[in-house]
Amino acid sequence: MKFIPLLFLFCCSLAFSQQNFYVSANGQNENDGLSLENPFPSIEQAKQAIRLFSQKNPGYQKDIIVNISPGVYTLTKPLDFTEKDGGARIQKIIYRKNPSQNGEVKISGGKVIKNWEIYDASKNIWKAEIGKEYARQVYVRDNHNKTVSKAIRSKSDPPFRMKEYRKGYKSKTKGVDFRNWKNIRDMEVGSNLYWVSTRIPVLTNDKKKKLVIEPEFWNHIHIQWNVYRAPFSWLENALELVDSPNEWYIDRLSNPGKNTIYYHFGNKTPDTQEIILPVTDKLISGKNLQNVVFENIDFEFTSWNGPSVYIPEKQSNNGFRTGLGDRYTEYSYTTHHYKNIAQIPGAVSFDNSDNIKISGCTFQHIGSTAIEFSGSSSYNLIENSTISDVSGSGISFHNWTSSDQVFYNGFTQVKKKSGNKAVGTGNKIIQNTISDVANEYFSSCGIVIGYAQNTEIRENTISDFPYSGIAFISFTYDILKEDGTISNPDKILYFGSNMVSENKIDCSEQILPDGGGIYNLGYHGNEINTPNSQRTKIFNNTILNQKFYQGAIYLDKFSANIDVYENLIDIKGNQSITQKHGNEVYGVACRYNSRNISIYRNNINDRYLPTSQYCIDGSCENVIVSKNEYFSEFGKPNW
């Protein structure tokens, strides 16, 4: 008779208790993970334990918490999360640093390179065998102060010069003879022009002075975006270019499968520095996931080798034909042309995932985009996190793969035959610090929103980026004529009603023009003439040191249904404003058939040109500019 009360007590305990699991880098495989003294050795095992627990307790609704002890958890492949790994209804699955312990939890994709031997003593260049491993990024940790920085993929420095010719580039630098260079095929030419930053793979050399580009690639980059030049900016990735401290080169061609890294240690040695090679491009990959939280976890050391993928039928690497944000063009094995639209992946990425929360986390030393939400991902939150040293964008919300599908009425319906869900909505990006992003793929941004709706971006600090701090990017050219006439309004891709407020954005480190502290391309709202109450609001932001055209807040092609008000736009006296390509710089700029825009009560440094009610090129409709104030000295306090 005692069995029933005991069973009742057990059920009550299960109903009202909170299930905890524990993970430690010192845990054992045979542990049950139910206590700090008996932890799992990996997060993967905790994830599997949660699946089993949920199967055995289908009615359990309390949160399930994974407490991770401080330490380094090194991955060689991403942690994959599916719909089986999410919370049910009001339940959350929480992965967090154990709050009762001091120290940091690091999820790492990095591997320390060992067994160095001297290669060139006169230059202090060392080499090490790394087998089949390869990466476009390498990081260096100082053993004394433990600081980590990105090492330099070998590149040319001024006065090394080249110029375009019919098939590629011709050297204008004295003494250069490419006939003596090894592995010509693995080199890249970096080319910056306007907002376009391209990595151009080399096919071969022509005699001593010329580098030849794969013909289709060469033609493609000279017509995309109506840009007909690809001027030389630098040459990258050759052993012959390893001539400065912390430069490196990986030889993957001389002895395939037995790759060798060469590293210039400057005045140091392998005993004083650790050279870290990323071995995975993702740390977390989630698909169709719901109700999961990541708290106080550091994510570090990933690569992304997309531009270096070798195309056998072209005898060329893929290269990188830039778009805006993280979108680019790659070679398609289906069409056999460079027309495949692709996306720089996220080191932590979620597809068609809802109610994911990332809080208090750190993302650093990332070779791609740091955080990516794609597809129909909705009601997700990124807050109080730090993002730095990132090759692509800091945060990306997008549904680029649906851009070629036909959407109706602001994404609310999709053609049934496409099989795609509508894009995400209701996501929030709040109180994050984002710096040193897009430091390799310059057209990327601090935060980029592409085909997502109703996003709140608030109280973020964004700095040290080459193009734009916050960007909304939608490609709708096919349904809008050059004169602004809308040929097919049912196909407009709308951003919905967004709130962009109280962000501090410092544009001091811009490299590419035609961006802004806040940049927009495309329609907001949910219809052509959205009611004022449903417009996107850009307000109470502080934007500093915009250097290039067109404006600190730049509303580009077909921007619509936006209110810009009570922003502070300022520039230090020692920061130059550069009139690139004959274009002026405004505090707030709109152009090219933009419509239904109000710009009012902004405080703007008078070194910027005043905003015109008729926009820059006179092509806009219903632009209202009023009550903006201009001041002379840097540092005017926010009102």
C-alpha positions in Angstrom: 0.0 0.0 0.0 3.0 2.3 0.4 3.8 2.1 -3.3 0.9 4.4 -4.4 1.9 7.4 -2.1 5.6 7.0 -3.1 4.6 7.0 -6.8 2.4 10.0 -6.2 5.3 11.8 -4.5 7.6 10.9 -7.4 5.2 12.3 -9.9 4.7 15.5 -8.0 8.4 15.9 -7.7 8.8 15.4 -11.4 6.0 17.9 -12.1 7.4 20.7 -9.9 11.2 20.2 -10.1 13.5 21.6 -12.7 15.7 19.1 -14.5 19.4 19.9 -14.5 22.3 18.3 -16.4 25.9 19.0 -15.9 28.9 19.1 -18.3 32.6 19.4 -17.6 35.6 19.1 -19.8 36.9 16.7 -17.1 33.7 14.6 -17.1 33.7 10.9 -18.0 31.6 9.1 -20.7 30.1 6.7 -18.2 28.7 9.6 -16.0 25.0 10.2 -15.8 25.4 14.0 -15.9 22.9 14.6 -13.1 25.3 16.3 -10.7 28.3 18.6 -10.6 30.3 15.7 -9.3 29.2 13.3 -12.1 29.1 15.5 -15.2 29.0 14.6 -18.9 32.3 15.3 -20.8 30.6 17.0 -23.7 27.7 19.2 -24.6 26.7 16.7 -27.3 26.1 14.0 -24.6 23.9 16.5 -22.6 21.9 17.2 -25.8 21.3 13.4 -26.3 20.4 13.0 -22.6 17.7 15.8 -23.0 16.3 13.9 -26.0 16.0 10.7 -24.0 14.5 12.5 -21.0 11.9 14.3 -23.1 10.9 11.0 -24.7 10.4 9.4 -21.3 8.6 12.4 -19.9 6.4 13.7 -22.7 4.3 15.8 -20.3 7.2 17.6 -18.7 6.9 21.4 -19.1 9.6 22.8 -16.8 12.8 24.2 -18.2 15.6 21.8 -18.7 19.0 23.3 -17.9 22.5 22.3 -19.0 25.1 23.7 -16.6 28.5 23.8 -18.3 31.6 24.1 -16.2 34.3 26.6 -17.3 36.8 25.1 -19.7 37.5 24.7 -23.4 35.2 22.4 -25.5 36.9 21.9 -28.8 34.8 20.8 -31.8 35.9 19.3 -35.1 32.3 19.4 -36.4 29.3 21.6 -35.4 26.8 20.7 -32.7 23.7 20.0 -34.7 20.3 20.8 -33.2 17.0 19.7 -34.8 13.3 19.9 -33.9 14.0 17.1 -31.4 16.3 19.2 -29.4 14.0 22.2 -28.7 11.6 23.0 -25.8 7.9 22.1 -25.9 5.4 24.8 -25.7 6.3 27.1 -22.7 9.4 25.0 -21.9 12.9 26.1 -22.6 16.1 24.1 -23.1 18.9 26.3 -21.5 22.6 25.8 -22.2 24.5 28.1 -19.8 27.8 28.6 -18.0 27.3 27.1 -14.6 26.5 30.2 -12.5 28.0 28.7 -9.3 31.5 28.5 -10.9 34.1 31.2 -11.9 35.7 31.2 -15.3 34.7 31.1 -19.0 33.0 28.4 -21.1 34.6 28.4 -24.5 33.2 26.4 -27.5 36.2 26.4 -29.9 36.9 25.2 -33.4 40.6 25.9 -33.0 43.6 23.6 -33.1 47.1 24.6 -31.9 49.7 23.8 -34.6 52.7 21.9 -33.2 56.0 20.5 -34.4 57.4 23.6 -36.0 60.8 23.6 -37.7 62.8 26.5 -39.2 62.3 27.1 -42.9 64.2 30.4 -43.5 66.4 31.5 -40.6 67.2 34.9 -42.1 63.6 35.9 -42.1 62.6 33.8 -39.0 60.0 31.8 -41.1 59.0 28.5 -39.7 57.0 25.6 -41.2 54.8 22.8 -39.9 52.9 19.9 -41.5 49.2 20.1 -41.0 48.0 17.1 -43.1 44.7 17.7 -44.8 43.7 20.7 -42.8 43.3 24.1 -44.5 41.8 27.4 -43.6 41.6 31.0 -44.9 42.1 32.3 -41.3 44.9 31.7 -38.8 45.0 33.2 -35.2 48.0 33.8 -32.9 47.9 33.7 -29.1 50.8 35.3 -27.1 51.8 32.9 -24.4 52.8 35.8 -22.1 49.7 37.9 -22.0 47.3 35.4 -23.6 45.9 37.9 -26.1 44.7 36.5 -29.4 44.7 38.3 -32.8 44.2 37.4 -36.4 47.4 36.6 -38.2 47.8 38.0 -41.8 47.2 35.8 -44.8 50.3 36.8 -46.8 49.7 39.8 -48.9 51.5 42.5 -50.9 52.3 45.9 -49.5 52.8 49.2 -51.2 54.7 49.9 -53.5 53.6 46.6 -55.1 51.4 47.6 -58.0 49.5 46.0 -60.8 46.9 47.2 -63.3 44.2 45.6 -65.3 44.7 44.3 -68.8 42.6 42.3 -71.2 43.0 38.9 -69.4 43.8 39.9 -65.8 46.5 42.0 -64.2 49.9 43.1 -65.2 52.6 43.9 -62.6 54.0 47.4 -62.6 56.5 46.6 -59.8 60.2 46.3 -60.6 61.8 43.0 -60.3 58.6 40.8 -60.2 58.8 37.7 -62.3 55.8 35.4 -61.8 57.6 32.6 -63.6 59.6 32.0 -60.4 56.6 32.0 -58.1 55.1 28.7 -56.8 51.4 27.8 -56.8 50.2 30.7 -58.9 46.7 29.1 -59.0 46.2 29.6 -55.2 46.8 33.4 -55.3 44.0 36.0 -55.2 43.8 39.6 -56.2 41.9 41.9 -53.8 39.9 44.6 -55.6 37.9 47.4 -53.9 35.7 49.7 -55.9 32.7 51.6 -54.6 30.8 49.2 -52.3 32.3 46.2 -54.2 35.1 44.2 -52.5 36.1 41.2 -54.5 38.5 38.3 -54.1 39.6 37.3 -57.6 41.3 33.9 -58.1 44.3 33.6 -60.4 44.2 31.0 -63.1 47.8 31.1 -64.3 50.6 33.5 -65.3 51.4 34.8 -68.7 55.2 35.2 -69.1 56.8 37.1 -66.3 54.6 40.1 -65.5 51.0 39.0 -66.1 48.4 37.1 -64.0 45.5 35.5 -65.9 41.9 35.2 -64.5 39.5 32.5 -65.5 37.7 34.2 -68.5 34.0 33.9 -67.3 34.9 35.1 -63.8 36.8 38.0 -65.3 33.9 39.0 -67.5 31.4 38.6 -64.7 33.0 40.9 -62.3 33.3 43.6 -64.9 29.5 43.8 -65.5 28.0 43.0 -62.1 26.4 46.1 -60.4 27.2 48.1 -63.6 30.8 48.3 -62.4 33.1 48.0 -65.3 36.5 48.0 -63.5 38.2 45.8 -60.9 41.2 47.9 -59.9 44.1 46.2 -58.2 44.1 46.7 -54.4 46.5 43.9 -53.2 47.8 40.4 -54.1 47.3 37.7 -51.5 48.2 34.1 -50.6 51.7 33.2 -51.8 54.8 32.0 -50.1 56.7 34.8 -51.9 54.6 37.4 -50.0 55.5 36.1 -46.5 57.8 38.9 -45.6 56.4 40.6 -42.5 55.7 39.4 -38.9 52.6 37.3 -38.4 52.1 36.7 -42.1 51.5 33.1 -43.2 50.8 30.9 -46.1 49.4 27.3 -46.4 50.8 25.3 -49.3 48.1 22.8 -50.3 49.2 22.2 -53.9 52.8 21.0 -53.8 51.9 17.8 -51.9 48.1 17.4 -51.8 46.9 15.9 -48.6 50.1 16.8 -46.8 49.6 20.6 -46.4 52.3 22.8 -45.0 51.9 26.1 -43.2 54.7 28.7 -43.3 54.6 31.4 -40.6 56.7 34.6 -40.1 57.4 34.8 -36.3 59.1 38.2 -36.5 61.2 38.6 -33.3 59.4 35.7 -31.6 59.4 31.9 -31.8 56.9 29.0 -31.6 57.8 28.8 -27.9 56.4 32.3 -27.2 53.3 32.1 -29.4 50.6 29.6 -30.2 49.4 29.5 -33.8 45.8 28.4 -34.0 44.2 26.9 -37.0 40.4 26.7 -37.2 39.2 23.2 -38.3 35.4 23.9 -38.7 33.3 26.6 -40.2 30.4 26.2 -37.8 30.1 25.6 -34.1 26.3 25.3 -33.8 23.9 24.5 -36.6 20.1 24.6 -35.7 17.3 23.7 -38.0 13.5 23.8 -37.2 14.5 24.4 -33.6 12.4 26.1 -31.0 12.7 27.4 -27.4 16.4 27.1 -26.8 18.6 29.5 -24.8 22.4 30.0 -24.9 23.7 32.0 -21.9 27.2 33.3 -21.0 29.1 31.1 -23.5 32.1 32.1 -25.6 32.3 30.9 -29.2 35.6 31.2 -31.0 37.9 30.1 -33.8 36.1 29.2 -37.0 37.0 29.4 -40.7 35.1 29.5 -44.0 36.8 28.3 -47.1 34.2 29.1 -49.7 36.3 31.4 -51.9 39.1 28.8 -51.9 37.0 25.8 -53.1 38.6 24.5 -56.2 36.5 24.1 -59.4 38.0 21.2 -61.5 36.2 22.0 -64.7 37.4 25.6 -64.5 40.9 24.8 -63.2 40.3 27.7 -60.8 39.3 28.5 -57.2 35.8 29.8 -56.7 36.8 33.3 -55.5 34.4 35.8 -54.0 32.1 38.0 -56.1 30.7 40.3 -53.5 27.1 41.4 -53.0 25.6 43.6 -50.4 25.7 42.2 -46.9 26.7 38.6 -46.8 25.3 37.6 -50.2 27.7 36.6 -53.0 27.8 34.8 -56.3 29.5 31.4 -56.7 30.0 28.9 -59.4 27.0 26.6 -60.1 27.7 23.0 -61.1 24.1 22.9 -62.4 24.3 25.7 -64.8 28.1 25.6 -65.2 28.2 29.4 -64.8 29.1 31.9 -62.0 25.4 32.6 -61.3 24.6 30.7 -58.1 23.5 33.1 -55.3 25.1 32.0 -52.0 25.4 33.3 -48.4 28.4 33.6 -46.1 27.4 31.0 -43.4 27.2 31.8 -39.7 29.5 30.2 -37.2 26.4 29.9 -35.1 23.4 29.5 -37.4 19.7 28.7 -37.2 17.3 28.0 -40.0 13.5 28.1 -39.7 14.0 28.4 -35.9 11.9 30.3 -33.4 12.2 31.7 -29.9 16.0 31.2 -29.8 17.7 33.4 -27.2 21.4 34.2 -27.2 22.3 36.2 -24.0 25.6 37.3 -22.6 27.6 35.4 -25.1 30.9 36.2 -26.8 31.8 35.6 -30.5 35.3 36.2 -31.5 37.9 35.0 -34.1 35.2 34.0 -36.6 36.1 33.4 -40.2 32.6 33.9 -41.5 29.5 35.7 -40.1 29.2 35.3 -36.4 25.4 34.7 -35.9 23.0 33.9 -38.7 19.2 33.3 -38.7 17.7 32.3 -42.0 14.5 31.1 -43.5 11.4 31.8 -41.5 13.2 32.2 -38.1 11.0 34.4 -35.9 10.8 35.9 -32.4 14.4 35.3 -31.7 16.5 37.5 -29.3 20.2 38.4 -29.3 21.0 40.5 -26.2 24.0 41.6 -24.1 26.5 39.8 -26.3 29.9 40.8 -27.6 31.0 40.2 -31.2 34.5 41.0 -32.4 37.2 39.9 -34.9 34.8 38.6 -37.5 35.5 38.1 -41.3 31.9 38.6 -42.3 28.9 40.3 -40.6 28.3 40.3 -36.9 24.6 39.4 -37.1 22.5 38.4 -40.1 18.8 37.8 -40.4 17.7 36.8 -43.9 15.8 34.6 -46.3 18.1 35.1 -49.3 17.2 31.7 -50.7 13.6 32.9 -51.1 14.5 36.0 -53.0 13.9 34.3 -56.3 10.5 33.0 -55.2 7.3 35.0 -55.8 5.9 36.5 -52.6 2.6 38.3 -52.2 1.3 40.9 -49.8 4.4 41.4 -47.7 5.5 37.8 -47.4 2.3 36.6 -45.8 1.6 34.2 -48.7 4.0 32.2 -50.8 3.3 30.4 -54.0 2.5 26.8 -53.0 4.7 25.3 -55.6 7.8 27.0 -54.1 7.4 25.0 -50.9 9.1 27.8 -48.9 7.7 29.3 -45.7 7.4 33.1 -45.3 10.4 35.0 -43.9 11.0 35.6 -40.3 9.4 38.2 -38.1 9.5 39.8 -34.7 13.3 39.3 -34.0 15.2 41.5 -31.6 18.8 42.6 -31.4 19.3 44.5 -28.1 22.3 45.9 -26.2 25.1 44.1 -28.0 28.6 45.3 -28.6 29.8 44.7 -32.2 33.3 45.7 -33.4 36.0 44.7 -35.8 33.6 42.9 -38.2 33.7 42.4 -42.0 37.5 42.6 -41.6 38.0 40.2 -44.5 34.8 40.5 -46.6 34.4 44.2 -46.7 30.8 44.4 -48.0 29.5 42.7 -44.9 28.0 44.7 -42.1 27.7 45.0 -38.3 24.0 43.9 -38.5 22.4 43.0 -41.8 18.7 42.4 -42.3 17.7 40.8 -45.6 14.2 39.6 -46.2 13.1 39.6 -42.6 10.2 41.6 -41.1 9.4 43.6 -38.0 12.9 43.6 -36.4 13.8 45.6 -33.3 17.4 46.8 -33.2 18.0 48.8 -30.0 20.9 50.0 -27.8 23.7 48.3 -29.7 27.2 49.7 -30.0 28.8 49.1 -33.4 32.3 50.2 -34.5 35.3 49.3 -36.6 33.6 48.2 -39.8 34.5 48.9 -43.4 31.1 49.5 -45.0 27.8 49.8 -43.0 26.9 49.5 -39.3 23.3 48.5 -39.7 21.8 47.6 -43.1 18.4 46.6 -44.5 19.0 45.1 -47.9 16.3 43.9 -50.3 16.7 43.2 -54.1 13.6 44.2 -55.9 15.0 45.6 -59.1 13.1 43.2 -61.3 9.7 44.7 -60.3 10.7 48.4 -60.3 11.5 50.2 -63.5 14.4 52.7 -63.6 12.0 55.6 -63.6 10.5 54.4 -60.4 7.3 53.0 -61.9 6.2 49.8 -60.1 5.6 47.2 -62.8 4.4 44.5 -60.4 3.4 45.7 -56.9 2.4 42.2 -55.8 6.0 41.1 -55.9 7.5 43.8 -53.7 9.5 42.3 -50.9 8.6 44.3 -47.7 10.5 44.7 -44.5 7.4 45.3 -42.4 7.5 47.8 -39.5 11.0 47.9 -37.8 12.3 49.9 -34.8 15.9 51.1 -35.0 16.7 53.1 -31.9 19.3 54.2 -29.3 22.2 52.6 -31.2 25.7 54.1 -31.1 27.5 53.6 -34.4 31.1 54.8 -35.1 32.0 54.9 -38.8 35.6 55.9 -38.3 37.1 52.8 -39.9 35.1 52.8 -43.2 37.0 51.5 -46.2 34.2 51.3 -48.8 31.9 54.2 -49.8 28.2 54.0 -50.6 27.2 52.7 -47.2 26.4 54.4 -43.9 26.0 54.1 -40.2 22.5 53.0 -41.0 21.9 51.9 -44.7 18.7 50.9 -46.4 17.8 49.4 -49.8 14.2 48.5 -50.4 10.6 48.9 -49.2 9.4 49.0 -45.5 5.9 48.6 -44.3 3.5 46.0 -45.9 2.1 48.0 -48.8 3.2 50.7 -51.2 1.8 53.5 -49.1 2.0 52.2 -45.6 0.1 54.2 -42.9 2.3 56.4 -40.8 1.7 54.3 -37.7 3.1 51.2 -39.5 6.2 52.8 -40.9 9.8 51.8 -39.9 11.1 54.2 -37.2 14.8 55.2 -37.1 15.2 57.4 -34.0 17.4 58.4 -31.1 20.5 56.9 -32.7 24.0 58.4 -32.4 26.1 58.1 -35.6 29.6 59.3 -35.5 32.3 60.0 -38.2 30.6 59.0 -41.4 33.4 59.4 -44.0 32.0 58.6 -47.4 29.0 59.2 -49.5 26.0 59.3 -49.3 25.0 59.8 -45.7 25.3 58.7 -42.1 21.8 57.5 -42.5 21.5 56.5 -46.1 18.2 55.6 -47.7 19.2 54.2 -51.1 17.3 52.7 -54.0 13.5 52.4 -53.5 13.6 53.1 -49.8 10.1 53.7 -48.6 7.8 54.1 -45.6 10.4 55.3 -43.1 10.5 58.0 -40.4 14.0 59.3 -39.4 13.9 61.5 -36.4 15.7 62.7 -33.3 19.1 61.2 -34.3 22.4 62.7 -33.4 24.9 62.8 -36.4 28.3 64.1 -35.5 31.9 64.0 -36.6 35.2 64.7 -34.9 37.2 67.7 -36.2 40.2 65.5 -37.1 38.1 63.0 -39.1 38.1 63.8 -42.8 35.1 63.6 -45.0 36.1 62.2 -48.4 34.3 63.2 -51.6 34.8 59.8 -53.4 33.8 59.5 -57.1 32.4 63.1 -56.9 29.7 62.3 -54.4 28.9 64.6 -51.4 28.2 63.4 -47.9 25.0 64.3 -46.1 23.8 63.7 -42.6 20.7 62.0 -43.9 20.4 61.1 -47.6 17.7 59.6 -49.7 17.8 58.9 -53.4 16.7 56.9 -56.4 12.9 56.7 -56.3 12.5 56.6 -52.6 9.1 57.6 -51.2 7.0 58.3 -48.1 9.9 59.4 -45.9 9.9 61.9 -43.1 13.2 63.3 -41.8 12.7 65.6 -38.8 14.2 66.9 -35.5 17.6 65.4 -36.2 20.7 67.2 -34.8 23.5 67.1 -37.4 27.0 68.5 -37.5 27.2 71.2 -40.2 30.2 69.6 -41.9 27.6 67.4 -43.5 25.4 68.8 -46.3 21.8 69.5 -45.3 19.2 67.0 -46.4 17.2 68.0 -49.5 13.4 67.7 -49.5 13.7 66.5 -53.1 16.4 64.0 -52.3 19.8 63.9 -53.9 18.8 63.1 -57.4 15.3 64.6 -57.4 13.6 61.3 -58.2 11.9 60.8 -54.8 8.2 61.2 -53.9 6.6 62.5 -50.7 9.8 63.2 -48.8 9.2 65.6 -45.9 12.2 67.3 -44.3 11.6 69.6 -41.3 13.0 71.0 -38.0 16.4 69.5 -38.3 19.2 71.5 -36.5 22.8 71.9 -37.6 25.6 72.6 -35.1 29.3 73.4 -35.5 31.3 71.8 -32.8 31.9 68.1 -32.2 30.3 66.6 -29.0 27.0 68.4 -28.9 25.1 66.6 -26.1 22.2 64.5 -27.0 18.9 66.3 -26.2 
